[in-house]
Amino acid sequence: MDEINVAGLINDSIVDGVGLRFVVFVQGCPRRCKGCHNEGTQPFVTKTLMTPQDIMDEINKNPLLDGVTFSGGEPMCQAKSLSVLAKLIKDKGLHLAVYTGYTYEDLIHSNMEGVKELLQYVDILIDGEFVQELRDYTLKFRGSSNQRVIEVQKSSDVPHITDNYKWL
């Protein structure tokens, strides 16, 4: 059975993407970015194990949601299980955004389990490591200027980068 190691869930976020969002913070990240906003999610320790359906049941409790965001930790480290949840989210007609420290190019050429499956459901990918020296508080939904907002479904080998924050 697929399980997701969850660091935390937020039911009503307005800062993790456009509209009212449900946020899944996963536990575990190998990137260890200096100045990480979610440093407590970095260690690969077991927090709360939940099935994709358990999380979807929580999402379904809020009829006002515009979308769901996967953050972390590093979602790509749990891509296989998250792809199962992503399918449930898309079947419900919700928008899906994912934050990752990997670049889009790294992901589309990756052999990491489940990454390609997860990407087929992602609407918006915010990619790239957080770089403290490039921190920029004026950027929407990004922490540093090297990070990009990519419309995954419009991309193939070349990322379709957007500054249009009307993701829905």
C-alpha positions as MATLAB code, in Angstrom:
seq = 'MDEINVAGLINDSIVDGVGLRFVVFVQGCPRRCKGCHNEGTQPFVTKTLMTPQDIMDEINKNPLLDGVTFSGGEPMCQAKSLSVLAKLIKDKGLHLAVYTGYTYEDLIHSNMEGVKELLQYVDILIDGEFVQELRDYTLKFRGSSNQRVIEVQKSSDVPHITDNYKWL';
ca = [
       0.000    0.000    0.000;
       1.299    3.442   -0.939;
       1.920    5.695    2.034;
       3.069    9.282    2.175;
       5.286   10.477    5.021;
       3.523   13.715    5.932;
       5.156   16.516    7.897;
       1.912   18.477    8.018;
      -1.331   19.449    6.293;
      -2.818   22.914    5.901;
      -6.466   23.152    4.938;
      -6.872   26.832    4.023;
      -3.680   28.304    2.587;
      -3.590   31.450    0.473;
       0.221   31.699    0.302;
       1.137   28.395   -1.380;
      -0.396   29.129   -4.775;
      -3.321   30.943   -6.303;
      -6.695   30.647   -4.619;
      -7.667   28.690   -1.547;
      -5.401   25.662   -1.296;
      -4.866   22.500    0.667;
      -1.141   21.975    1.283;
       0.603   18.661    1.819;
       4.035   19.101    3.400;
       6.041   15.912    2.959;
       8.844   14.833    5.276;
      12.386   14.350    3.992;
      14.630   16.364    1.696;
      18.188   15.659    0.544;
      18.760   19.219   -0.745;
      19.492   20.921    2.630;
      19.209   24.450    1.204;
      20.802   27.085    3.414;
      17.995   29.219    4.879;
      15.291   26.679    4.029;
      11.814   27.933    4.934;
      10.772   24.440    6.072;
      13.957   23.192    7.729;
      12.025   20.873   10.028;
      10.866   18.855    7.028;
      14.416   18.002    5.902;
      15.280   14.950    8.051;
      14.266   11.578    6.636;
      12.379   10.495    9.734;
       8.891    9.087    9.962;
       6.318   11.709   10.952;
       2.767   10.757    9.989;
       2.175    8.010    7.448;
      -1.003    8.498    5.440;
      -2.422    6.783    2.382;
      -3.307    8.899   -0.642;
      -6.971    8.172    0.099;
      -6.575    9.356    3.729;
      -5.267   12.695    2.453;
      -7.949   12.885   -0.240;
     -10.589   12.358    2.433;
      -9.212   15.450    4.217;
      -9.201   17.432    0.958;
     -12.801   16.431    0.282;
     -13.917   17.976    3.589;
     -13.350   21.463    2.146;
     -15.687   22.233   -0.779;
     -14.182   25.717   -1.211;
     -10.719   24.613   -2.357;
      -9.316   25.808   -5.677;
      -6.334   23.503   -5.592;
      -3.729   21.472   -3.779;
      -0.022   22.152   -3.306;
       2.687   19.607   -2.555;
       5.610   21.099   -0.657;
       8.186   19.812    1.705;
      10.541   18.448    2.322;
      11.067   17.264   -1.232;
       7.938   15.885   -2.924;
       9.967   14.133   -5.617;
      11.416   11.823   -2.969;
       7.871   10.455   -2.542;
       6.755   10.874   -6.151;
       5.352    7.356   -6.557;
       2.879    7.691   -3.673;
       2.157   11.333   -4.457;
       1.294   10.416   -8.052;
      -1.556    8.254   -6.697;
      -2.825   11.238   -4.685;
      -2.301   13.555   -7.662;
      -4.587   11.408   -9.817;
      -7.312   11.608   -7.159;
      -6.867   15.399   -6.998;
      -7.106   15.805  -10.769;
     -10.107   13.431  -10.941;
     -11.842   15.855   -8.554;
     -11.035   18.737  -10.910;
      -8.623   20.542   -8.599;
      -5.498   22.420   -9.648;
      -2.154   20.918   -8.567;
       1.037   22.843   -7.810;
       4.289   21.238   -6.671;
       7.396   22.794   -5.133;
      10.691   21.010   -5.796;
      14.371   21.719   -5.328;
      15.114   19.881   -8.565;
      14.978   21.632  -11.927;
      12.377   20.674  -14.492;
      15.149   19.493  -16.784;
      16.534   17.207  -14.055;
      13.080   15.765  -13.459;
      12.160   14.968  -17.057;
      15.448   13.089  -17.439;
      15.262   11.498  -14.001;
      15.125    7.812  -13.186;
      13.699    8.531   -9.720;
      10.700    6.298   -9.093;
       7.349    7.890   -9.845;
       8.604   11.297  -11.011;
       7.318   11.047  -14.575;
       4.001    9.688  -13.320;
       3.622   12.601  -10.909;
       4.548   15.205  -13.534;
       1.693   14.075  -15.788;
      -0.760   15.463  -13.189;
       1.081   18.663  -12.200;
      -0.296   21.971  -13.462;
       2.357   24.258  -11.969;
       5.864   23.290  -10.890;
       7.958   25.720   -8.864;
      11.444   24.375   -9.463;
      14.978   24.954   -8.271;
      16.774   25.009   -4.964;
      16.229   27.918   -2.629;
      19.376   30.073   -2.794;
      19.602   32.364    0.198;
      21.837   34.861   -1.642;
      19.107   35.201   -4.297;
      16.215   35.569   -1.830;
      13.657   38.035   -3.134;
      10.567   38.924   -1.099;
       8.920   40.579   -4.122;
       8.502   37.291   -6.010;
       5.118   35.617   -5.847;
       5.178   32.001   -4.679;
       8.992   31.753   -4.897;
      11.720   32.360   -2.356;
      14.706   33.088   -4.585;
      15.104   34.514   -8.077;
      16.590   31.325   -9.558;
      13.334   29.441   -8.951;
      10.909   29.222  -11.848;
       7.141   28.820  -12.213;
       6.552   26.253  -14.949;
       3.288   25.314  -16.625;
       4.039   21.603  -16.883;
       1.195   20.628  -19.211;
       2.410   23.198  -21.781;
       5.997   21.943  -21.525;
       7.854   19.074  -23.128;
      11.662   19.055  -23.125;
      11.700   22.832  -22.719;
       9.951   24.327  -19.686;
       7.118   26.784  -20.315;
       7.950   29.452  -17.750;
       5.160   31.774  -16.697;
       4.670   34.944  -14.724;
       0.903   34.597  -15.130;
      -0.282   33.812  -11.626;
      -3.869   33.080  -12.627;
      -3.149   29.374  -12.469;
      -6.737   28.278  -12.142;
];
